[in-house]
Amino acid sequence: MSENTEPGRELDVWMSKWEKGQAVWHKTHVQPLLVKNFDLLVAGKRNAKVLVPLCGKSLDMKWLADQGHTVVGVEASELAVQAFFTENGIQHTVTDVPAIDFKLYQDPDNKIRIYVGDFFKFSKEMEGEFDGIWDRAALGSIHLEDRERYVKLMVSLMSEDCQYLAEAYYYEGTCTMQRIPPPHSTRPDTIYKLFEYTCDVKMIEHVDLKQVDFICSPPFKPEIDVLFLYLYLFTKKK
C-alpha cells in the first residue's frame, strides 16, 4: 500500500481523540520492546536523560524514571499530560514558558518533565542534548510532509553518543486507509532514506503482528493483510 495519504490534520485528530476520551492508541502497560531493549537505549549510563516525543500519557515515561533516569516528554494535548500525572498519582507543578507558548509539567524530584506545546518549537536550547530517545511511533504519527523536518529536529537533539530507538509500523490491506488516523504506514527503505545522511540505521526488531498473539485494535482493522512493527536504532554518524 502506498504511504501517501490525504493531506491530513493529524494534530487535530489527536487532540480531538484525547478530548473525546477516544485515545485508542494508549496502552495500559509498558511497551515490551522498550523493556526488552532498555539496556540498548541507555547504553550503560546512569541517570541518562531520555526524550519521549509526542508522549501522550505513556506509562513508558514513569517506567523509565523508575529505572533511575530523567525523562523529558513533549506533547500537544494538555489533557493527556494532566492525565499522566493524575492517573499515576504523581505530584507536579506547572510553569508557563511564554517565549515559545509552552507549559512545563514536572514532578518534585525533577525526574519527569513534560512540555506541552507545538513539538516543532521544541529545541536544544530548552533541554540541551539527550542521551537516549524513545520514539514510540511518533515519527509515523506526523503528517508525511513534515517527516524530514521532524528528523532534522530529532537529530539536533541527539548527543554524539545518543541511542535513538524508534518504532514504526508498515501495513497493507484492502480497506481504505485514508479513513483512519495515523500512524502512517512507513516502509523500511523510507526510514533509511530519511536518516541516511545523519545517522547509522540498524533494524533491531521485526515483528509480524498478524502472526504473533496480537489483537488488532484501532486504527489497525482486521482488513489489514500485512502488519509489521519494526524497531530501529539510530546513532549519529561519526
N, C-alpha and C positions, 0 to 999 in steps of 0.2 A: 504493500500500500504506500502511496506517496506520502511524504511528510508535509506536503502543502496543505494548508487549511484556510478557511475563510479568515480574512483579516479579523482578528478577534479583539475582545476586550477582556483578556484574561484576568486583569486586576479586578475589573467589575464583577466577573464571575466569582472569583474567590471571595471578595468582600460580601457579595450577596449571599453566598452559601454560609459564611460564618454568621451573618445577621439572621438568617432563617433557621439556624441550627442544623444545616444540611452538609456539614463538613465531612462527607463520607470517606474522604481520604485519610482522616485522622485515625491513628491506630492506638489502641488501649494497651499496647505493650511496646517494649523497646525493640527496635529493629534487629532481628537476629544477625543480619550481615554486619551490623555495627559491632555487636558483641564479639562475633567471630573474628573480625579484623581490627579489633580495638588496638592491639599492640602495633599494628602497622600504621594506624592513624597517628598515634602519639610517639612512635619510634623511640621508646625508652625514656622519653622526657618526663620529668616530674613537674607537676603544675604547668602543663602545656596550656597555651591559650588557643582555644578551638572556636572557629567561626561556624555557625549554623545559619546559612542564608535561607530566607523565606521559611522561617522555622515553625510558624503556626504555634500550636501548643504542644509540640512533640515531647514525649516523655524521654526521648533520647537526651535532651538537654540536662534534665535532672540526673539521669544515669551517668552522664559524663562528669558532672560536677561531683557526684557521689564517689567517683573514682579518684578524686583529688585534683581535678583540672578546672581551669577557668573557662567558662562558656560565654560566648557573645553571640546573641541571636539578632536577626534583623527581620522584621515582619511588618506588613502593611496594615493588618487588621488589629486594631487595639483590643477588640473583643476577644480575640484569640489569646493575646498576651495577658490580659486580665484573667482569663480562664485558666491559663497555665499556672499562675501564682496562686489563685484561689483554690483550684482543684487539688493542687499539691501541698496546700497548707503552708506556703512559703511567704513569710512577711516580706514586704517590699516598700520601697519608696519610688516616687515618680517625679522626674525632673524634666522641665522643658529645655529643649535645645533650640532656641528660636532662630539661630543663624541659618539653620537648614530645615526648619519646620519639622523637627523630630521630638519625640518624647523618649526618655530613658527610664526603663523599669529595672530596678536592681535589688538584690537581696542584701540583708545587713552585712554579710561577710564579703560582699562584692565578688562572689564566685559565679553568679549568673547575672548577666546584663543583657537586656533585650531592648533594642532600638525600634521604635515604631515610626514608620515613615516610608518614603519612596526609596527603595533599595538602591536605585541608580544615583542617589545623592549621598550614599554612604561612601566613605573614603578612608585612606590610610591615616589621614590627619586626625580621625576620630579615635582610633584604637591601635594605631601602629600596624605592624605586620603580624601574621598568625603562624603558629607552629603547625597547626592542623586545620583542615576544613572538612566538615561533614555535610555533604550536599545530597540530601535525601530527595532526589528527583526534582530539585529546584530548577536545574538547567532546562529540563523538559517542560516546566510549568510556565515559562515566559513565552511571549509572542516570538514566533520564528524569526522575525525581522530584528529582534533585539538580542539574538544569541551572541553575535560577535561582540557587541557592546558589553554583554554580561561577562563573557570570557575575559575580555580586556580588564574589566574591573576586578574580577576574581584573581587574576594573575598579579595585579598590582598589590593585592593584599597578602600575597604569599611571601613568607621569609625565604631565604635562599635554600633552607633545608626543610621547607614545609611539605607535609604529606597531605595531599588533597584527594579524599575519597569521594566518589560521586556515583550515585545510582542513575540509571537511565533505562527506560522501557522501549522495547521495539515490538510492534504488533501489526498484524494483518487480519483482515476479516471481510465478510460480506456486508456488514452493517455500514451505515453512513456515519463515519467517524466525526464528520463536521457537527453532528447533533450533540456531541458530548463535550464536556470541558476538557482542558489539558489534565494530565501530562500528555504531551505530544509524542508520537512515535519517533524514535531517534535511532537511525542506523549507526552501527559501529564506525563505518567509514566517515560519517558526518562528524562524530566525536574526534576522530583522529585528525580530520581536516581543520576543525576549529582550534585545536591546540598544537598543530604541527610545528609552528614557528617559535613557540614559547615554552612548551613542556614536553618531556618524555611521557608517553602514554603506555600504560600496561593494563590489560584486562585481567582483573583478579577473579571475578566470579561470572559464570554464565549459567543462569537458572531458567529452565523451561517450565514456566508456571502452569502450563497446560498438562504437564506430566507429573509434577510433584503434588503432594497433598495441599492443595491451594484452592480456595473458593473465590472465584471471580466476583469482585464487588465493583459497584460503580466507581469510575466510569468504564471499567472493563466488563463488557457484556458477554454472555455466553456465545454470541455470534462471532466473536473473535476466534479465528482459526489458529493464529500463531501469537504467542505472548511470551516474550523473553524479558528477564530482568538481568541487566548487566551491572557489574561493579567495576569501576575504573580507578586506577591510581595515577594521579598527575604529579610530577615533580619538575621543578624548574630546570631548564636546560642549563648546563654549566658553560 
